[in-house]
């Protein structure tokens, strides 16, 4: 094994571990504020809709329609639309993910500043 390979594997591992711990810390803070419940319900509802769509699409009549569509070049158009929507979703997720830690950091800063303004009662 090359020493550069070993160093890159160890470096990548350390970065991944650091990101996991930071993400868990943010999740713990998010969970403590009670906002996670609506996200979990939305996630489960989304998974349920995907399973429902899969169940509806595998009927014999629908598979025949899909086979006819597959014989045309419409699949290329659908692939382009799908790729565009996926890229938009990735960009939106990136913006939300980038903004959330900044928002949590800002909220913590505001809390620290407010605690300094409160009178100290013995």
QUIZI-V972353 format. One record per residue. RES is the residue in one letter. D_FIRST is the distance of its C-alpha to the first C-alpha in Angstrom with 2 decimals. Layout:
res=RES d_first=D_FIRST
res=RES d_first=D_FIRST
//
This chain:
res=X d_first=0.00
res=X d_first=3.76
res=X d_first=6.45
res=X d_first=8.59
res=X d_first=7.02
res=X d_first=7.30
res=X d_first=10.64
res=X d_first=11.83
res=X d_first=11.44
res=X d_first=13.26
res=X d_first=15.70
res=X d_first=16.53
res=X d_first=17.08
res=X d_first=19.34
res=X d_first=21.25
res=X d_first=21.85
res=X d_first=23.07
res=X d_first=25.28
res=X d_first=26.73
res=X d_first=27.46
res=X d_first=29.26
res=X d_first=31.17
res=X d_first=32.11
res=X d_first=33.33
res=X d_first=35.34
res=X d_first=36.94
res=X d_first=37.61
res=X d_first=39.26
res=X d_first=41.42
res=X d_first=42.27
res=X d_first=43.07
res=X d_first=45.26
res=X d_first=47.38
res=X d_first=48.04
res=X d_first=47.03
res=X d_first=44.36
res=X d_first=46.94
res=X d_first=47.99
res=X d_first=44.41
res=X d_first=43.68
res=X d_first=46.93
res=X d_first=46.15
res=X d_first=42.73
res=X d_first=44.35
res=X d_first=47.15
res=X d_first=44.75
res=X d_first=42.86
res=X d_first=46.28
res=X d_first=47.37
res=X d_first=44.29
res=X d_first=44.98
res=X d_first=48.63
res=X d_first=47.83
res=X d_first=45.64
res=X d_first=48.47
res=X d_first=51.01
res=X d_first=49.03
res=X d_first=48.50
res=X d_first=52.21
res=X d_first=53.32
res=X d_first=55.33
res=X d_first=52.53
res=X d_first=50.01
res=X d_first=52.54
res=X d_first=52.85
res=X d_first=49.09
res=X d_first=48.98
res=X d_first=51.64
res=X d_first=49.84
res=X d_first=46.59
res=X d_first=48.53
res=X d_first=49.39
res=X d_first=47.21
res=X d_first=47.86
res=X d_first=44.37
res=X d_first=43.06
res=X d_first=45.44
res=X d_first=44.44
res=X d_first=40.75
res=X d_first=41.53
res=X d_first=43.61
res=X d_first=41.00
res=X d_first=38.24
res=X d_first=40.61
res=X d_first=41.53
res=X d_first=37.94
res=X d_first=37.10
res=X d_first=40.22
res=X d_first=39.25
res=X d_first=35.78
res=X d_first=37.52
res=X d_first=40.13
res=X d_first=37.61
res=X d_first=35.72
res=X d_first=39.02
res=X d_first=40.07
res=X d_first=36.78
res=X d_first=36.90
res=X d_first=40.57
res=X d_first=40.43
res=X d_first=38.43
res=X d_first=40.66
res=X d_first=43.70
res=X d_first=42.66
res=X d_first=41.98
res=X d_first=45.39
res=X d_first=47.11
res=X d_first=45.74
res=X d_first=46.95
res=X d_first=50.37
res=X d_first=50.59
res=X d_first=49.80
res=X d_first=52.42
res=X d_first=54.96
res=X d_first=54.48
res=X d_first=55.29
res=X d_first=58.56
res=X d_first=59.82
res=X d_first=62.41
res=X d_first=61.42
res=X d_first=63.78
res=X d_first=64.09
//
